[in-house]
């Protein structure tokens, strides 16, 4: 009996189809093979091993691909991180086929997370960070963050109460949610599992590129990643107003101050989660700079009790 031939067909690790002004932005990541997936039966050690292995999974880099929507087929190339993106000239709806040859079979889409994000009739949308803004991740401490990622199962991760409440009320107004995070795409399925386990809204997830273990150790995720992606959202969604959510552990206050400077008329309010009982001198300096923009702001504690309906009324939405 001959040896079973290995399947070298790549897979779609992550893909999203975001409806913008009269067109659609389709982006994603292709891997050379299917990685391990998370499930309710995954134990702590197995969970940690799956996360580690993701950094040894090779991406489908620098290859031509065919992307078919309901009305047309377009070609593009993956980059060195296995990432790709296209703009359609129409509102693409329904199934997305991604192929490695013009007549090949559609690649398997691995994610158990929404692909398509339609325009809404909401008076505002929300752009939010993930780590330490909606889920407690301890990003200020490298070792504690690693322990949390590796050994905390999705249903064990703590959420930020106020952010979850704001999302819940905003959903009733059909607000679209964008998660813009400097977490790498390797963690996409893990983050999706945390969102699902904690019944948080499934928003558009915008993450940094998929990394190898070597790249993880040397990667420098620049200040401009969040700023550029938020700018992209604002510039492609007409006159839609936005609420911004972040925390005080990284660059959120600095980034949001820059966004307000460039687009002051588009930002309704900024919410920043205080991660420690006492803020540092630097955090207070950044907070004062953010407040000086003139846009309403709120610096709230982890367990803050805030009247969400009153907040929305004050925003005149």
C-alpha positions in Angstrom: 0.0 0.0 0.0 1.4 3.4 -1.0 1.9 6.3 1.3 -1.0 8.7 1.5 -0.2 11.8 -0.5 0.0 15.0 1.6 -2.5 17.7 0.8 -0.6 20.9 0.0 -3.7 22.9 -0.8 -3.6 26.3 1.0 -6.5 27.5 3.1 -8.1 30.8 3.9 -7.2 31.6 7.5 -9.0 34.9 7.7 -11.2 36.9 5.3 -13.6 39.8 5.6 -15.9 41.6 3.1 -16.6 45.1 4.3 -19.2 47.2 2.5 -18.1 50.8 2.1 -19.3 53.6 -0.1 -20.7 51.9 -3.2 -17.9 49.3 -3.2 -16.6 46.5 -1.1 -13.2 45.9 0.6 -12.2 42.3 0.7 -9.1 41.3 2.6 -7.6 38.2 4.2 -4.8 35.8 4.9 -3.8 32.5 3.2 -1.8 29.8 4.9 0.0 26.9 3.3 -2.0 24.4 5.4 -4.8 24.3 7.9 -3.6 25.0 11.4 -5.1 23.6 14.6 -8.4 25.0 15.6 -9.8 25.8 19.0 -12.9 24.2 20.5 -14.7 23.9 23.8 -12.9 20.6 24.4 -9.4 22.2 24.2 -7.5 21.9 27.4 -5.0 24.4 28.7 -1.8 22.7 27.6 -3.3 21.9 24.2 -4.5 25.5 23.9 -1.0 26.8 24.6 0.5 24.3 22.1 -1.9 25.4 19.4 -1.1 29.1 19.9 2.7 28.3 19.7 2.3 26.2 16.6 0.6 29.0 14.8 3.9 30.8 14.6 5.4 27.8 12.8 2.7 27.6 10.2 3.9 29.0 6.8 1.9 31.6 4.9 0.9 31.3 1.2 3.2 34.1 0.2 3.7 36.1 -3.0 1.2 34.0 -5.1 -1.4 35.0 -7.6 -5.0 34.3 -6.5 -8.5 34.6 -8.1 -11.3 36.2 -6.0 -14.9 35.8 -7.2 -17.9 37.6 -5.8 -21.5 37.6 -6.9 -20.7 39.8 -10.0 -17.1 39.4 -11.0 -13.7 37.8 -10.7 -10.6 39.8 -9.9 -7.0 38.7 -9.6 -4.5 39.9 -7.0 -1.3 38.6 -5.2 -0.7 37.7 -1.6 2.2 39.6 0.0 5.1 38.1 2.0 2.8 37.7 5.0 0.2 35.8 3.0 -2.1 38.8 3.1 -4.2 40.1 0.2 -6.9 42.7 -0.5 -9.0 44.0 -3.3 -11.6 46.7 -3.8 -14.7 45.8 -5.9 -16.4 48.4 -8.0 -19.8 47.2 -6.7 -21.4 46.1 -3.4 -20.3 42.4 -3.3 -22.8 40.2 -1.5 -22.9 36.6 -0.6 -20.3 33.9 -1.0 -16.7 34.7 -1.7 -14.6 32.2 -3.7 -10.8 32.3 -3.5 -8.8 30.1 -5.8 -5.2 29.6 -6.6 -5.8 29.0 -10.3 -8.5 30.4 -12.6 -10.3 27.1 -12.9 -9.4 25.6 -9.6 -11.7 24.7 -6.7 -12.5 27.3 -4.1 -10.1 27.2 -1.1 -11.5 26.2 2.3 -12.3 29.1 4.6 -11.3 28.1 8.1 -12.9 30.8 10.2 -16.1 30.3 12.2 -16.7 34.0 12.3 -18.7 36.3 10.0 -17.2 37.2 6.7 -19.6 39.8 5.4 -20.2 43.2 7.1 -23.0 45.2 5.5 -23.6 49.0 5.7 -26.0 50.0 8.4 -28.5 52.8 8.9 -27.0 53.6 12.4 -26.3 57.2 13.3 -22.8 56.2 14.4 -20.4 53.3 14.3 -17.7 52.2 16.8 -14.0 51.7 16.4 -12.4 49.8 19.3 -9.1 48.3 20.4 -9.3 44.7 21.7 -6.6 44.0 24.3 -7.3 45.7 27.6 -10.2 47.6 26.1 -12.8 44.8 25.7 -10.8 41.9 27.1 -8.3 42.0 29.9 -4.9 41.1 28.4 -2.2 42.7 30.6 -0.4 44.2 27.6 1.7 46.4 30.0 3.5 43.3 31.2 5.1 41.1 28.6 5.3 37.9 30.7 1.7 38.3 32.1 0.4 38.9 28.6 2.1 35.7 27.3 0.7 33.7 30.3 -2.8 35.0 29.6 -2.6 34.2 25.9 -1.2 30.7 26.4 -3.0 29.4 29.5 -6.3 31.3 29.7 -9.1 29.6 27.8 -11.5 31.8 25.9 -14.3 31.4 28.4 -11.9 32.3 31.2 -10.9 35.6 29.8 -12.3 38.6 31.6 -14.2 41.2 29.7 -14.5 44.9 30.4 -18.0 45.4 31.6 -18.6 49.0 30.4 -17.3 48.3 26.9 -19.6 45.2 26.6 -22.6 47.3 27.8 -21.8 50.1 25.3 -21.6 47.5 22.5 -24.9 45.9 23.5 -26.8 49.2 23.5 -25.1 50.3 20.2 -26.1 47.1 18.5 -29.8 48.0 19.2 -29.1 51.1 17.0 -27.5 48.9 14.4 -24.0 50.4 14.9 -21.3 48.6 13.0 -18.3 47.7 15.1 -14.6 47.7 14.0 -12.0 46.0 16.2 -8.6 47.6 15.2 -5.9 45.8 17.1 -2.1 45.4 16.9 -2.5 41.7 17.7 -1.1 39.6 14.9 -3.4 37.6 12.6 -2.1 34.4 14.2 -4.4 35.1 17.1 -7.5 35.7 14.9 -9.3 32.4 15.8 -8.3 32.8 19.4 -9.8 36.3 19.6 -12.9 35.2 17.7 -13.3 32.4 20.2 -13.0 34.9 23.1 -15.6 37.2 21.5 -18.0 34.2 21.0 -17.5 32.8 24.5 -18.2 36.1 26.1 -21.1 37.0 23.7 -19.5 40.1 22.5 -20.6 41.6 19.1 -18.8 40.1 16.1 -17.3 43.2 14.5 -14.9 43.7 11.6 -11.6 42.4 12.9 -8.5 44.3 11.6 -5.2 42.7 12.8 -1.5 43.1 12.0 0.1 40.6 9.6 0.5 36.8 10.3 4.0 36.3 11.8 6.5 33.5 11.9 8.3 32.8 15.2 11.3 34.8 14.0 9.2 37.7 12.9 7.4 37.7 16.2 10.7 38.1 18.0 11.9 41.0 15.8 8.6 42.6 14.7 8.1 46.3 15.5 4.4 47.1 15.1 4.5 50.8 14.4 2.4 53.6 15.7 0.9 54.2 12.3 -0.9 50.8 12.0 -3.9 51.9 14.0 -3.9 55.5 12.8 -3.7 54.4 9.1 -6.5 51.8 9.5 -8.8 54.2 11.3 -8.1 56.9 8.7 -9.0 54.3 6.0 -12.3 53.6 7.7 -13.2 57.2 8.0 -12.3 58.1 4.4 -14.4 55.3 3.0 -17.6 55.7 5.0 -19.0 59.0 3.9 -19.9 61.3 6.8 -20.5 58.6 9.3 -19.8 59.6 12.9 -17.7 57.4 15.2 -17.1 56.6 18.9 -13.6 55.5 19.7 -12.7 53.0 22.5 -9.2 52.3 23.8 -7.1 51.9 26.9 -4.1 53.6 28.5 -1.5 50.8 28.2 -0.3 51.4 24.7 -0.7 54.2 22.1 -4.5 54.6 22.0 -4.7 58.1 23.5 -2.0 59.3 21.2 -3.5 57.7 18.1 -7.0 59.0 18.9 -5.7 62.6 19.4 -4.1 62.4 16.0 -7.3 61.1 14.4 -9.4 63.9 16.0 -6.9 66.5 14.8 -7.3 65.2 11.2 -11.1 64.5 11.4 -12.5 66.5 14.3 -16.1 66.6 12.8 -16.3 62.8 12.6 -15.6 61.8 16.2 -18.5 61.9 18.7 -16.7 60.7 21.8 -13.6 58.9 23.0 -13.6 56.3 25.9 -10.4 55.3 27.5 -10.2 52.4 30.0 -7.9 53.1 33.0 -6.0 49.8 33.5 -4.5 50.6 37.0 -5.8 52.5 40.0 -3.2 55.1 39.6 -2.1 56.6 36.2 1.5 57.4 35.4 2.8 60.9 34.6 2.9 59.8 30.9 -0.6 58.5 30.9 -1.9 61.7 32.5 0.0 63.8 29.9 -1.5 61.9 27.0 -5.0 62.1 28.6 -4.7 65.9 29.0 -3.6 66.1 25.3 -6.6 64.0 24.3 -9.0 66.1 26.4 -7.6 69.3 24.8 -8.9 68.3 21.4 -12.4 69.5 22.4 -14.1 66.2 21.6 -16.0 64.7 24.6 -13.9 62.1 26.5 -14.3 59.7 29.4 -11.4 58.0 31.3 -13.2 55.1 33.1 -12.2 52.4 35.6 -12.5 48.7 34.9 -15.6 48.2 37.0 -17.2 51.6 36.3 -20.9 51.8 36.6 -22.0 54.1 33.8 -25.5 54.8 32.5 -25.1 53.8 28.8 -28.5 55.2 27.7 -27.7 58.6 29.3 -24.3 58.5 27.5 -26.0 57.9 24.1 -28.5 60.6 24.8 -25.7 63.1 25.6 -24.1 62.2 22.2 -27.4 63.2 20.5 -27.7 59.8 18.7 
